[in-house]
Amino acid sequence: MIGKIKNFFQEVKIEAKKVNYPKKEEVIASTWVVIVTVFIISFFLGLIDFILSKIISSFIG
């Protein structure tokens, strides 16, 4: 049992060395893409919500 656990962690260490981590510049660029995308989508959804609320208000009131 102890041998299996030891073997597992040795394999984890080997696989962790194979991981290709992104560079700092890539992380920053990806973060900006996410931030801009979130702002664009939230603006779009807010606009759609506003328009639909005005349409529904005109039917109700």
Sequence and secondary structure as in RCSB ss.txt:
>XXXX:A:sequence
MIGKIKNFFQEVKIEAKKVNYPKKEEVIASTWVVIVTVFIISFFLGLIDFILSKIISSFIG
>XXXX:A:secstr
 HHHHHHHHHHHHHHHHH     HHHHHHHHHHHHHHHHHHHHHHHHHHHHHHHHHHHHH 
